[in-house]
Amino acid sequence: MTRFLLALTLLATFATQLVVAKVPVNKLKPDRLIVFKQPEGKALSLHVFLPEGWKEGDKRPVAVFFFGGGWVGGGAYQFYPQAKALAELGMVGISADYRTKGSHGTGPQQCVEDGKSAVRWIRSHAEELGVDIDRLAVGGGSAGGHVAAASTFCKGFNAEGEDTKISTRANALLLFNPVLDNGPGEWGHAKVKDFWKDISPAHNVSAPVPPILFMLGTKDDLIPVATAKRFEQTVVDAGGRCDLKLYVGGVHGFFNRKPHLEKTTAEMIAFLKSLDWVK
């Protein structure tokens, strides 16, 4: 695919996400907005959905999601439905902001940096959030899936002054057509070619590997099935679990739309049930 066609595909995917996301935005509102970081004086927030009966000091499992948009755009509203669904099952569900080229003029490095900052904030404020830091799932879609996986597997990309002793490794990964391989010939390589080996999750998998749910459409023109299967094998070779779920005919961003929004949410819940995080 030429660079021009790839750009058009990405813009079309992002536009679709915006259209779909307008429905839940009007109906779903987070219970809390918590600022976790203010780079250049601009607040980045956690959009928090709380379960019924929640209180500070609880030890509830928690999931934080990062939106897609090619490291260029997007918004936390994209994962409101998933965060809300998990809150209804007793978890704390969070959709997080992070800087993008469109919002802050930043690159993929800052996307991963902010993802790590969000995970560290959650771990260091577990009492306030009422969460169990040993049951922290990190997820996202497309470039947000990259942020989630890179926060777990990739070293570096840490914000200046943050306590790097606080782990950014997830206890489980929930990935919706994620960008995981940034090597030559794979999506996003041109944007990260000078440091791709450091920022490519597929090239930094190490044990212990958290259990991974990887959902992908078979017609995704940005993330080939072959790339997904190669990542799955990398995880297995490292002694980990990777549940690769392929959705026949699904295109990039398929999980934002009916019926796949419901199907992938149900798959996510089943995966978390297998970990005994939800009943």
Long-range contacts (C-beta under 8 A, 24 or more apart in sequence): 1-221, 3-190, 6-187, 6-222, 9-221, 9-222, 9-252, 10-70, 10-72, 10-222, 13-68, 13-70, 13-142, 13-222, 13-252, 13-253, 14-68, 14-69, 14-70, 14-72, 14-73, 14-74, 16-253, 16-256, 16-257, 17-67, 17-68, 17-69, 17-74, 17-78, 17-253, 17-256, 20-256, 20-257, 20-261, 21-75, 21-77, 21-78, 21-80, 21-256, 24-77, 24-80, 24-81, 24-84, 25-77, 25-80, 28-80, 28-81, 28-84, 30-80, 30-83, 30-95, 36-96, 36-117, 36-118, 36-121, 36-122, 37-114, 37-117, 37-118, 37-121, 37-159, 39-99, 39-104, 39-110, 39-114, 39-159, 40-104, 42-104, 43-97, 44-96, 44-97, 44-98, 44-99, 44-114, 44-117, 44-118, 45-76, 45-96, 45-97, 46-94, 46-95, 46-96, 46-97, 46-118, 46-121, 46-122, 47-76, 47-77, 47-80, 47-83, 47-94, 47-95, 47-96, 47-97, 48-92, 48-93, 48-94, 48-129, 49-80, 49-83, 49-84, 49-86, 49-87, 49-92, 49-93, 49-94, 50-87, 50-92, 50-130, 51-87, 51-88, 51-89, 51-90, 51-91, 51-92, 52-88, 54-92, 54-130, 55-130, 56-127, 56-128, 56-129, 56-130, 57-127, 57-130, 58-130, 58-131, 59-130, 59-131, 59-132, 60-90, 60-91, 60-92, 60-130, 60-131, 60-132, 60-135, 61-90, 61-91, 61-92, 61-131, 61-132, 61-135, 61-136, 61-137, 61-272, 61-277, 61-278, 62-91, 62-92, 62-93, 62-94, 62-122, 62-129, 62-131, 62-132, 62-135, 62-136, 62-137, 63-91, 63-92, 63-93, 63-94, 63-136, 63-137, 63-138, 63-139, 63-174, 63-272, 64-94, 64-95, 64-96, 64-118, 64-119, 64-122, 64-136, 64-137, 64-138, 64-139, 65-93, 65-94, 65-95, 65-96, 65-138, 65-139, 65-140, 65-141, 65-144, 65-148, 65-174, 66-95, 66-96, 66-98, 66-115, 66-118, 66-138, 66-139, 66-140, 66-141, 66-144, 66-145, 66-147, 66-148, 67-95, 67-140, 67-141, 67-144, 68-140, 68-141, 68-142, 68-143, 68-144, 68-145, 68-176, 68-253, 69-100, 69-102, 69-142, 69-143, 69-144, 70-142, 70-143, 70-188, 71-100, 71-101, 71-107, 71-108, 71-111, 71-143, 71-146, 71-188, 71-191, 72-100, 72-101, 72-102, 72-143, 73-100, 73-101, 73-102, 73-103, 74-100, 74-143, 74-144, 78-141, 78-144, 78-256, 79-139, 79-140, 79-141, 79-144, 81-261, 81-265, 82-139, 82-174, 82-265, 82-268, 85-265, 85-268, 85-269, 86-268, 86-269, 86-272, 86-278, 89-269, 89-272, 89-278, 89-279, 90-278, 90-279, 91-272, 91-277, 91-278, 92-129, 92-130, 92-131, 94-122, 98-147, 107-191, 108-143, 108-146, 108-188, 108-191, 108-192, 108-199, 109-157, 109-195, 109-199, 111-143, 111-146, 111-147, 112-146, 112-147, 112-150, 112-151, 112-154, 112-157, 112-199, 113-157, 113-158, 113-159, 114-147, 114-159, 115-147, 115-148, 115-150, 115-151, 115-168, 116-151, 116-157, 116-158, 116-159, 116-162, 116-168, 117-159, 117-162, 119-151, 119-167, 119-168, 119-170, 120-162, 120-163, 120-166, 120-168, 123-166, 123-167, 124-163, 124-166, 134-171, 135-171, 135-172, 135-275, 135-277, 136-170, 136-171, 136-172, 137-170, 137-171, 137-172, 137-173, 137-174, 137-272, 137-277, 138-170, 138-172, 138-173, 138-174, 139-173, 139-174, 139-175, 139-176, 139-268, 140-174, 140-175, 140-176, 140-178, 141-175, 141-176, 141-177, 141-178, 141-253, 141-255, 141-256, 142-176, 142-177, 142-178, 142-179, 142-222, 142-252, 142-253, 143-179, 143-188, 144-176, 144-178, 145-175, 145-176, 145-177, 145-178, 145-179, 145-180, 146-178, 146-179, 146-180, 146-182, 146-188, 146-201, 148-173, 148-174, 148-175, 148-178, 149-173, 149-175, 149-178, 149-180, 149-201, 150-199, 150-200, 150-201, 150-204, 152-201, 152-210, 153-201, 153-204, 153-205, 153-206, 154-198, 154-199, 154-200, 154-201, 154-204, 155-198, 155-204, 156-198, 157-198, 157-199, 169-210, 170-210, 171-210, 172-210, 172-211, 172-212, 172-213, 172-271, 172-272, 172-275, 172-277, 173-210, 173-211, 173-212, 173-213, 174-213, 174-268, 174-271, 175-212, 175-213, 175-214, 175-215, 176-215, 176-255, 176-264, 177-215, 177-216, 177-217, 177-220, 177-222, 177-223, 177-250, 177-252, 177-253, 177-254, 177-255, 178-214, 178-223, 179-222, 179-223, 180-223, 180-227, 180-228, 180-231, 181-227, 181-230, 181-231, 186-227, 187-222, 187-223, 201-231, 202-227, 202-230, 202-231, 202-234, 205-231, 205-234, 205-235, 205-238, 205-240, 206-238, 207-238, 207-239, 207-240, 208-239, 208-240, 209-235, 209-238, 209-239, 209-240, 209-241, 210-240, 211-240, 211-241, 211-242, 211-243, 211-271, 211-275, 212-240, 212-241, 212-242, 212-243, 213-243, 213-245, 213-267, 213-268, 213-271, 214-242, 214-243, 214-244, 214-245, 215-245, 215-247, 215-255, 215-264, 215-267, 215-268, 216-244, 216-245, 216-246, 216-247, 216-250, 217-246, 217-247, 217-249, 217-250, 217-251, 217-252, 217-254, 217-260, 218-246, 218-247, 218-248, 218-249, 218-250, 219-249, 219-250, 219-251, 220-250, 220-251, 220-252, 220-254, 221-251, 221-252, 222-252, 223-252, 243-271
